[in-house]
């Protein structure tokens, strides 16, 4: 079998067993499994960006690679930072959720290649409405997350748990 065929077979097995691979620095690199359960604050989740400007930007800049999402991108892996009813306070220092500043949540104005980052006009100080959550990267100040694309629909999230991590401490 060719390398391409073996790769496709391996990817098929990953989907059959509800496994996802995270190769980005915004969360620990490794293998994650989709799990059932009600969504709670601090859960790890996998989701697809909705079609539009942010999905196009993520592909054009290489933040996300081609993948299994309906828009042709790979799913993101983030942590649920804020849930419906939580109070967001957006400031120069970052994002406070219910009065607690989320670590490394200050928006950056330029990415690692010195390109301007988008301004999440939809992310403003307010109470998170029903049906939406705030997802953030909890270990990478430059992660592409809700600081830029705003709140995401709960219905699009799939809860995940780590199976095998290559860099659990971010090293």
N, C-alpha and C positions, 0 to 999 in steps of 0.2 A: 504494500500500500504506500501511496505517496504521503509526504509530510502533510500536504493539504487535506487529504482524506482522513488521516489520523487526527488532525486538528478539528475538523468538522465533526468527527465521531465523538471526540472528547467534549466538545461544546454541547453536542446533543445530549450526552449523559449528564452534563451539568444542569441543563434545563429540566431533564426528566426527574432528577433528584432535587430540584428547586435550589440549586446552588448558584451563587453569584461570585464573581471575582472582582475585587477592588485593587486596582493597580495605581491609583492616584495617591498623592501625599496628604489629602485632606482628611483621611481617616486611615486607621491601620491597614496596611496592605495585607491581602490574604483572601481566604475563601469564607463566604458567608452563606447561611441557609435561610430561606424564607420560612417563617414560622407563623402559626395562627395566633390569634389573641387580640384583645382590645388594645388599642393604641394608647400609650401613656407618655407623659413628659419623660425625657431622657432615653426613650427607646431609640434604637438604631433602625433606620428605614431605608428601603430602596424605592426609587420612583423615577418616572420619566418626566423630563421637562416637556411642557406643552409646546405645540407648534408655535413658532413665532420668532420674534427678534432675539430672545435669549437663547433659544435652541440654535438658531443660525450663528449667533456669536460664539457659542460654545464649540460648535463644529469648525467654524472658520479659524478660530484661534487655537484649536487643538486642546481645549479644556476637556473635551469629551471626544472619544473615538467613535467610529461607526459601531452600531450595536443593534440590540433587539427591540428597542422602543419603536412605537408607531412612526416616529419622525426619523427613524434610522440611526439614532444615537444610542450609546450605551446608557444604562440606568445610572443615576447618581446614588451615592450612599452617604447619608447624613444622619445627624442626631436631631430628634424632636426637642427643640428648645422652648417653644411656647405653644400652648394649646388654647382652644376657645375659652374665653373668660380671663385669660392672662392679660395683664397690662404691660404694654411695650412703651419704653421711653427711649427714643433715638436721640443721641447726642454725638458731639465730636469724639467723646471718649469711648463710644461703643453703644451696645444695646443692653439696656437694663430690662429684665423681665421680673415683674412684681417686686421692683426695687433692688434686685440683685444683678450686678453687672456680669454679663456672660463673658467668660475669658476669651481674649483675642477676637472680640466682636467689632472692633473699630473698622469701618470700611476703608479699604485702601483705594487710592485714586489712580494708581497705575499698576499694571500687572508685572510679572517677572520679566517681560520683554519691553517694558516701558511704554505700553499701550494704555490709553485711558480706559478706566473701568466704567461700566454703565452706572447711572444713578437710579436706584430703585425708588422711583417716584411713588410706587404703591406702598412702600414700607415707611410708615410714619408713626409717630407716637399716638397710640390708641389702644383700645381693648380688642383683642383678637376675636373676630366674629365666629359664630357657629359655622362649622364645615371647613374651616381653614386652620393651618398650623404654620409656625415658623420653624424652618429647618436650618441648622448651622453646622459648620465644620468645627469640631471642638479641639482640634490640635494643629490647625494650620491657619495663620493669620491671612494668607492669601487665597484661601479656599473659595471656590465659586459656589455661593450658597444664597440663602434668603436675603442677605445684605444687598444683593444685586437684583435678584429676580422676584423678591417679595414673598408673600405668603403663598402656600400651595394647598390645593384641596386635599382633605383627609382621604377622600375616596381613591386618590391616586397612589397612596402609600401602601407598601408591603413591609411588615415588620420582619427584621432579620436578626440573626445571632451569629457571632463568629464561630467558625469551625476550625480554621487553621490560620494563624496570623504569622506573617513573615517578620513583622516589626511591631510587636504589641506595645512597646514603650515609645515608639516613634523614632527609633534609632536608625 
